[in-house]
Amino acid sequence: MWAYRQPGPTLFTRVEVPAPDAVPDRHVAVRFVAGGICGSDLPPFFGVHSVEFPQTGTIGAPLHEISGTVVSSATPGLEVGDRVVGTAWPCALQEVVIAQGWRVRPIPAALDPVGAIVIQPLATVLCGADRLDHREPGTAVVLGLGPMGLLWAHVLAHRGWRVIGVDRVDRGAAAERFGLSETVQSEVAEWAAPLAELPEDDPRRPGLVVDAIGHDQENVGWAVAATRELGQVYAFGLPEEHYVLPMRLFFRKKLTLRAGDTDRWPERLRAAEEYALAHPELLDGYITDRYPVAEVRDAFLRYAQPSSDRLKVVLEA
């Protein structure tokens, strides 16, 4: 069967590998139909080796958001022929992918398998949003309005927050679709510095800041500086190994910092499916670029270059 691997940074080679001859217990074999590129796929694409990405350079990496058809199952409730969507971490870039059965979910008949890709990242956002303190919604700021940040904006707006988005790319065209009250084209530091000078209980400060960028401790530091007293900071974008936090400021402002990867996948995928079906604007406007899998390198390069007309990039078999 076909598969792709990286012989070096930003390169892909197509290879032929044996099809899996057995499916482990509680797993499924899924024939690749479509795969969504995630921001977490970019470090290994550029050759980063770390604790988070030990599979860099192996068959099928980096890709984990997948939709496809079950060809063999050792998971109760998933049958051969089922169309599924979910996570096959981290080596989904191959014709038949082995996935943990609890990390995929059947695709409802109302969704096509490519559009259904939104369910996987949406599940991670809903998980994060459920971890927030249950308090009266106010102003929330999302740092980074890529595909994940825009999903955060939509979910927060749906839950009653007034959402401001900050991105160095102009995202004004996406504001209405994703529930943004305001977009700011700015670097994080440029946006946060004036807010940091205001009194700590000033209503112009947000009560919640979501870092949807990751990989940079400065973003979390600026979020702490900008958030109002008793506010919340959610570190959603994947972090580096160690961060330095402005702890005295964090302590004095009595803030709450939350983070964490996605848990309870069956529950999260079910919630994401229901949310997507209830909000068809996500299905219509989330995917902006579709590439045949043979053009995987071009697809990754497109994703790596932020632009106002590019949101989710999807590979199709």
N, C-alpha and C positions, 0 to 999 in steps of 0.2 A: 504494500500500500504506500501511497505518497506521504511524505512528511517533510517538514522544514527544520533546519537547524542553523545556528549562526557559527560560521567558521571564524568570525571576528566581528568587532563592533560595527554596527550599521549594515552588516551583510547577512544575506540568507542564501542557503543552498538547498535545493530540492534533493531529497534522497528517497530511496526505496527501502522500506523496512518490513519485516514480517508482520502480518496482522496478528493481534493478540489471540492466542489459542485457548485462553481460559479467563474467566472473569472472577475476581476474588469475591468472597462473601460480602453482601451489602454494597456491591458495586454494580455499575452498568457499563456496557460498551456502547458508545454513541457515535454514529456516523456524522461527521462534521457537515453541517449545512451553512452555518454562519458563525463568526466570532467577532466580538467587539474589542477594540483596542482600548486599554485603560492606561491612565497616567502611570500606574505602578508598573506597567510593562516597559516604560521608557528607559529606566536605569539599566536593566539588563540588555536592552537593545543597543545602548551606547557602551556596553562592555563592563558595566559595574559588577564586581563580585563582592558579595557581602553576606552577612548572616541572613538577611531578608531574601537574598536571591542566590542561593547555593546552586541552583540548576542552570545558571547562565552557561550557554553553549551546548546544552543537552538537547536531544531530539524533542521537537515540539515546543520549545520555549523560545520567547516568552509570549504566552497567551493563556487566558483562563476563563474569559467570558465566552460561553458557547451556547449555541442552540443546534439541535440535530435530531436524529432518529435513532431510537434504541434498536440495536441489532443483537444484543444478548444481555440478559439480566440475571443477576443473583440478588435482586432487591424486591421484596414483596411489594406489590402495588404498582410496579413498573413492568410493562410487558413489551415484548418485541413489537416494533411498529409504532410505539408511542413517540410523539414529538415532544421533546423536552428542552428546557432552558435552565441555565444555572452556571455552576462553577466547576471547572476541571483544572484545578491548580496543580502545577503551573505550566503544563506542557500540552496545551490543547491544539497546537498547530500541526495536526496530522489527520489523516483520513478517518481513522477510528480512534476514539479517545476513551480511555478508562476513567470513569468518574465515580466518586462516592455517591451512592444512591440518595443519601439524605441531602446532598447539595444540588440536586436537580429537581425539576418539577414539570409535570406535563403541561404543554402549551394548550390553552383553551382554543376551541375551534374559531373563535372570533379574531384570533391574532395570527398573522403570518409569522413564520419562524425567524425572519430577519427583524421585523419590527419588535418581536418579543424579546430581543436582546436587552431592551431597556429594563426588563424585570430584574436582571442580576444586579446592576449598579443601584437601581432604585431600592432593592432590598437592603443594601448596605447603608443607604441614607436613612431609610425608615428606622433601621436599628439604632443609628446614632441619634436621631431625633427623639426616639422613645427614651433615651437615657437622660435627656434634659430634665432639669427641675420642672415640676408642674407648677407654674406660676402664671400670673396674668401676662399675656404676651404684650410686648412693647416693640421697640425698634431692635431689629437684628441686622447684623452686617455679615455678609458672606465674602470672604477673601478668596478670590480666584473664581472666575465665572466660566470655567471650562465645563465639560459635560457633567461632572460631579457637582460642581458648585451651583449650576443651574437647577439640578434636581433638588439640592438643598433649598434653594430659593423657593421653588415651587411648593415643597412640603411645608416649609415654615409659613409661607403666605397662606396656604390652605388651613394651617392651624391658628391663624389669627395674628401673626406677626406682621409688622410693617418692615419690609425687607429692602435693604440697600446692598447693592453689589459693587465690589471694587475689583477692577481688573485693568491691567495695562493696555488691553485691547478694548476697543469700543464695543460694548455689548448692548447698546441701546435698542437694536433691532429685535433682540430676544426678550426685552424687558416684559412686555405685556404677556407674551405666551407663558413665561415662567414666573409670573407673579411679582416681579420686582417693582417697587414703588419708585426707585431711583437707581441709576447706575453712575458710577464714578470711574472715569478713565484715569488711572493713577497707579503708581507704585505703592506698595503697602505703607512704607515709611512716610511718603509724601501725604497720604491720606491721614495717617494716624497722628503725626506730629502736632498739628493744630489742636486736635481733640485732647491730647495729653496735657495741654496747657490750661484746659478748662477746670473749674471746680469738679471734684470727683462725683458729686451728685447732680451735675448739670444735665438737664434732660436731653441735650444734644448728643450726649454720649450714649452709645448703644448699651442695652442690657444684656446682649448676647453677641459674641463674635465667633464665627465658625471659620477656622483656617482650613479651607479646602485645597490648599496648595501643597503643603507638606515639604519635607526635605530641607527646611530652613528654620533654625531656631529663632532667627530675627523676626519672623512672622508671628510666632507665638509671643515673643517679647512685646512687639507693637500691639498685639491684641490685648495683652495685659494693660499696657499703657493707655489704650483708648477706651476700654470698657468702663462703665460707670461703677460706682461703689455697689457692692453686693451682686455684681453681675456674673455672667457665665462666659467661659471660653471653652470652645470645643475644638480639640486638635484632631481633625479628621484625616487630612492628607498624611500619607505615610511618612513617619519621621526618620531621621538618621538615628544612629546608635545612642548618642548622648546629646542632651540639650542643656543649656544653661538658662535658668529661669530668673527673671528679676524678682527674687523672692521677697525682698522687703516691701516692694510696691504691691505685689500680690497679697502679702499678708495684711498690709495696712488697709487695702481696699476690700478685704474680706471676700475675695473672689472664689469661684468654684471652677476648677479645671477638670474637664472630662476628656476621655479618649477611649480607644479600644477597637479591636477588630470585630467582625460580625459573628454573632452567636445565633443559636437556634435557627439554623437555615430553613428548615421546613416551614416554620412559622413566618419567617421574614419573606420568603419567596411567595407564600400564599398572600400575605398582606400586600406585597408589591404587585402581584397579578391583579388583585382587586382594585388597587389604587390606579393602575394603568388603565384598566377597563373603564373606570369612572372618570378618567381624565384623558380623553382621546387626543387632546392637543399635544401630549407627550409623545404619542405614537406617530403623529403627523410631522412634528418638527424637531425631534431629538436627533435622528440620524440624518446627517447632511452629505456624507460621502460613502460610497460603496465601491469596493475594489474586488476584482477576482483574486482568489488566493494566490495565483501565480504572480501578482503584482504586490506581494506582501511588503517588500522593501519600500516601494513608493507609498503604500498606505501608512507605514510607520513614519516615514519622513513627513508626510502630510500632517499626521497627528502631532508630530513634534514641533511644528511651526504654528503657533497661535495666530488666528486670524478671525476677523469678525464674521466671516461666512462659514466657518468650520466649527461644527460641534462634534457629534459622535462619528467615528470612522469605523466602518464594518467591513470585514472580509467575507466573501461569499465563495463557496465551493463551486 
